[in-house]
């Protein structure tokens, strides 16, 4: 049974006029399940890279405080009966972080359905915060930078219009791929940047994807993951990149690995597949 939930993204807003912001946390709430959970980052390097230096110790204290206080409210929800029928996530979050003109603000709420609320919270944190994180182990280029390398030849062939988000749901985990199309099975295209600062992070990221893909392999839907790989520019990290590829080779089910140097050939082949599919249809 899938449980409805709402979520809000915690943002650091550098300039209230321009509304430039960086996502630094996530909160997930389900009134039906009596569930409230927050995950916040303590890393602030991306803020200093994009805007200006901040008080790092103060930032870590604030994000830890917000996470702890929201989770404390969540722990008490099950004993607070009956639930207020009109109470939404905004009401609960303002108990910890009032809506004002401060630099830390929660976004408007989004909604969804989940088999695993804790897993969904981790996925949302990964999607909205972690994948853009710039810490000591951060990306020189993030996943979206890698996608831009592949997107250009795909757009020249008018392929990207055929790609749409697809959520794969497994018994204990679900994940939404942002670019997919169906031809008998779902073809899922996921850019993965291994252009990281630290070699250990390259291996760790591969292991995270191995775990994610292993969980998704239990889905009742048939699919193939096409990993669009961004390799490190630092030649000293090639050994770690090879280890990462070896780890990804253990991903169960159908999979394909495409390097950036193969982006044009990949776009040609995908265009041909789409044309064959359209003619057959």
C-alpha positions as CSV (number, residue, x, y, z in Angstrom):
1,X,0.0,0.0,0.0
2,X,1.4,3.4,-1.0
3,X,1.1,6.2,1.6
4,X,0.5,9.8,0.6
5,X,3.1,12.3,1.8
6,X,4.2,15.9,1.4
7,X,7.7,17.3,1.4
8,X,9.5,20.6,1.6
9,X,13.0,21.6,0.6
10,X,15.1,23.6,3.0
11,X,17.0,26.4,1.2
12,X,19.8,28.8,1.9
13,X,18.6,32.0,0.3
14,X,21.6,34.3,-0.3
15,X,19.7,37.3,-1.6
16,X,16.0,37.8,-0.8
17,X,15.6,40.1,-3.8
18,X,17.1,37.9,-6.5
19,X,15.9,34.7,-4.6
20,X,19.1,32.9,-5.5
21,X,19.2,29.8,-3.3
22,X,20.9,26.5,-2.6
23,X,19.1,23.4,-1.4
24,X,20.5,22.2,2.0
25,X,17.8,19.9,3.4
26,X,14.5,18.0,3.0
27,X,11.5,17.4,5.3
28,X,8.9,14.6,4.6
29,X,5.5,14.4,6.3
30,X,2.7,11.9,6.2
31,X,-0.3,12.7,8.4
32,X,-1.8,9.2,7.7
33,X,1.3,7.5,8.9
34,X,2.1,9.9,11.7
35,X,5.5,10.4,10.1
36,X,7.8,13.5,10.0
37,X,11.5,13.3,9.1
38,X,14.1,15.8,8.2
39,X,17.6,15.4,6.7
40,X,19.9,18.4,6.4
41,X,23.5,18.7,5.2
42,X,26.2,20.2,7.3
43,X,28.4,21.0,4.2
44,X,28.6,24.6,3.2
45,X,31.4,24.7,0.7
46,X,29.0,25.1,-2.2
47,X,27.6,28.2,-0.6
48,X,31.0,29.8,-0.3
49,X,31.9,28.8,-3.9
50,X,28.7,30.4,-5.3
51,X,28.2,33.3,-3.0
52,X,30.5,34.3,-0.2
53,X,32.1,33.0,2.9
54,X,29.8,32.2,5.8
55,X,30.3,31.2,9.4
56,X,30.8,27.4,8.9
57,X,30.3,26.5,12.6
58,X,27.1,28.5,12.9
59,X,25.8,27.0,9.7
60,X,26.4,23.4,10.9
61,X,24.8,24.2,14.3
62,X,21.7,25.6,12.6
63,X,21.2,22.7,10.2
64,X,21.8,20.2,12.9
65,X,19.3,22.0,15.2
66,X,16.6,22.1,12.5
67,X,17.0,18.4,11.7
68,X,17.0,17.4,15.3
69,X,14.0,19.5,16.2
70,X,11.9,18.4,13.3
71,X,12.7,14.8,14.0
72,X,11.8,15.3,17.6
73,X,8.4,16.5,16.5
74,X,8.1,13.4,14.3
75,X,8.9,11.1,17.2
76,X,6.0,12.6,19.2
77,X,3.4,12.5,16.4
78,X,2.3,9.0,17.1
79,X,1.3,9.9,20.7
80,X,-0.5,13.0,19.6
81,X,-4.0,11.7,18.9
82,X,-6.2,12.6,17.3
83,X,-4.3,14.3,14.5
84,X,-5.4,17.7,13.5
85,X,-7.1,17.1,10.2
86,X,-6.1,20.4,8.7
87,X,-2.5,20.2,9.8
88,X,-0.1,20.3,6.9
89,X,3.7,20.1,6.7
90,X,4.0,23.9,6.7
91,X,2.3,24.1,10.1
92,X,4.8,21.6,11.6
93,X,7.8,23.2,10.0
94,X,7.0,26.7,11.3
95,X,7.3,25.4,14.8
96,X,11.0,25.0,14.2
97,X,11.7,27.6,11.4
98,X,9.2,30.5,11.3
99,X,8.4,31.9,7.8
100,X,10.2,35.2,7.6
101,X,13.0,36.9,5.6
102,X,15.8,34.9,7.1
103,X,18.4,33.1,4.9
104,X,17.0,29.6,5.8
105,X,13.5,28.9,4.4
106,X,11.4,25.9,3.5
107,X,10.0,25.8,0.0
108,X,6.3,25.3,-0.9
109,X,5.2,21.7,-0.3
110,X,5.3,19.0,-2.9
111,X,3.3,15.7,-2.7
112,X,3.8,12.1,-3.6
113,X,3.0,8.4,-2.7
114,X,5.5,6.1,-1.1
115,X,5.9,2.4,-0.1
116,X,8.8,3.4,2.3
117,X,8.7,6.9,3.8
118,X,12.2,6.7,5.2
119,X,13.6,5.5,1.9
120,X,11.7,8.3,0.1
121,X,13.2,10.9,2.5
122,X,16.7,9.6,1.6
123,X,15.9,9.6,-2.1
124,X,14.5,13.2,-2.0
125,X,17.6,14.3,-0.1
126,X,19.8,12.7,-2.7
127,X,17.9,14.2,-5.5
128,X,17.5,17.8,-4.2
129,X,20.6,18.2,-2.1
130,X,23.3,15.6,-2.2
131,X,23.7,15.3,-6.0
132,X,24.6,19.1,-6.0
133,X,26.7,19.0,-2.9
134,X,30.2,20.5,-3.0
135,X,32.3,19.2,-0.1
136,X,35.8,17.9,0.2
137,X,34.7,14.9,-1.9
138,X,32.6,16.9,-4.3
139,X,32.4,16.9,-8.1
140,X,34.4,19.0,-10.4
141,X,31.5,18.3,-12.7
142,X,28.1,17.1,-11.3
143,X,25.7,14.7,-13.0
144,X,23.9,17.5,-14.8
145,X,27.2,18.7,-16.3
146,X,27.7,15.2,-17.7
147,X,24.1,15.2,-19.1
148,X,24.9,18.4,-21.0
149,X,27.6,16.6,-22.8
150,X,25.1,13.9,-24.0
151,X,22.2,16.3,-24.4
152,X,23.8,18.4,-27.2
153,X,24.1,15.6,-29.8
154,X,20.7,14.3,-28.8
155,X,19.1,17.6,-29.3
156,X,20.6,18.0,-32.7
157,X,18.8,14.8,-33.6
158,X,15.6,15.9,-31.9
159,X,15.7,12.9,-29.5
160,X,15.3,14.6,-26.1
161,X,11.6,15.4,-26.8
162,X,11.0,11.6,-26.7
163,X,12.5,11.2,-23.2
164,X,10.4,11.7,-20.1
165,X,10.7,10.9,-16.3
166,X,9.9,7.4,-15.2
167,X,9.7,6.1,-11.6
168,X,10.7,2.5,-11.0
169,X,9.0,1.1,-8.0
170,X,10.4,-2.0,-6.1
171,X,9.1,-3.5,-2.9
172,X,11.5,-1.7,-0.7
173,X,12.7,1.2,-2.8
174,X,11.7,3.5,-5.7
175,X,13.6,6.0,-7.8
176,X,12.6,8.4,-10.5
177,X,14.8,8.5,-13.6
178,X,14.5,11.9,-15.4
179,X,15.1,10.6,-18.9
180,X,13.4,7.4,-20.2
181,X,11.3,5.9,-23.0
182,X,9.7,2.5,-23.5
183,X,10.3,0.1,-26.3
184,X,9.0,-3.3,-25.0
185,X,11.0,-2.5,-21.8
186,X,11.8,0.8,-20.2
187,X,15.1,2.4,-21.2
188,X,16.5,4.6,-18.5
189,X,19.3,7.1,-19.1
190,X,21.2,8.2,-16.0
191,X,24.2,10.6,-16.2
192,X,26.7,9.7,-13.5
193,X,29.7,12.0,-12.9
194,X,32.9,10.4,-11.6
195,X,34.8,13.6,-12.1
196,X,35.3,13.9,-8.4
197,X,38.0,15.5,-6.3
198,X,38.8,12.4,-4.2
199,X,39.4,8.9,-5.5
200,X,37.6,7.3,-2.6
201,X,34.5,9.2,-3.4
202,X,34.5,7.8,-7.0
203,X,34.4,4.3,-5.6
204,X,31.8,5.2,-3.0
205,X,29.5,6.7,-5.6
206,X,29.7,3.5,-7.7
207,X,28.8,1.5,-4.6
208,X,25.8,3.7,-3.9
209,X,24.6,3.1,-7.5
210,X,25.2,-0.7,-7.1
211,X,23.0,-0.7,-4.0
212,X,20.3,1.4,-5.6
213,X,20.2,-0.7,-8.8
214,X,20.1,-3.9,-6.8
215,X,17.1,-2.7,-4.9
216,X,15.3,-1.5,-8.1
217,X,16.0,-4.9,-9.7
218,X,13.2,-6.3,-7.6
219,X,10.7,-4.2,-9.4
220,X,8.0,-6.0,-11.4
221,X,8.7,-3.8,-14.4
222,X,11.3,-4.7,-17.0
223,X,14.0,-2.0,-17.6
224,X,17.5,-1.4,-18.7
225,X,19.7,1.3,-17.1
226,X,22.0,3.1,-19.5
227,X,24.7,4.8,-17.4
228,X,26.1,7.9,-19.1
229,X,29.6,8.0,-17.5
230,X,31.6,11.1,-16.9
231,X,35.2,10.1,-16.2
232,X,37.6,12.1,-14.1
233,X,39.7,14.8,-15.8
234,X,42.5,14.2,-13.3
235,X,44.5,11.3,-14.9
236,X,45.7,10.3,-11.4
237,X,42.2,9.1,-10.6
238,X,41.9,6.8,-13.6
239,X,42.6,3.8,-11.4
240,X,39.7,4.7,-9.1
241,X,37.5,5.2,-12.2
242,X,38.4,1.6,-13.4
243,X,37.4,0.3,-9.9
244,X,34.1,2.2,-10.2
245,X,33.4,0.6,-13.5
246,X,34.2,-2.8,-12.1
247,X,31.7,-2.2,-9.3
248,X,29.0,-1.1,-11.8
249,X,29.6,-4.3,-13.8
250,X,28.0,-6.1,-10.8
251,X,24.7,-4.2,-11.3
252,X,22.1,-6.9,-11.8
253,X,19.8,-6.9,-14.8
254,X,20.2,-5.2,-18.1
255,X,22.6,-2.3,-18.2
256,X,24.8,-0.4,-20.6
257,X,27.7,2.0,-20.0
258,X,28.4,4.9,-22.4
259,X,31.4,7.2,-22.0
260,X,31.4,10.9,-22.9
261,X,33.7,10.2,-25.9
262,X,30.9,8.0,-27.2
263,X,28.1,10.6,-27.0
264,X,27.8,11.1,-30.7
265,X,27.6,7.4,-31.6
266,X,25.2,6.9,-28.7
267,X,22.9,9.7,-30.1
268,X,23.0,8.2,-33.6
269,X,22.0,4.8,-32.3
270,X,19.2,6.1,-30.1
271,X,17.8,8.1,-33.0
272,X,17.8,5.0,-35.2
273,X,16.0,3.0,-32.4
274,X,13.4,5.7,-32.0
275,X,12.7,5.8,-35.8
276,X,12.4,2.0,-35.9
277,X,10.0,2.1,-33.0
278,X,7.9,4.8,-34.7
279,X,7.7,2.8,-37.9
280,X,6.8,-0.4,-36.1
281,X,4.1,1.4,-34.1
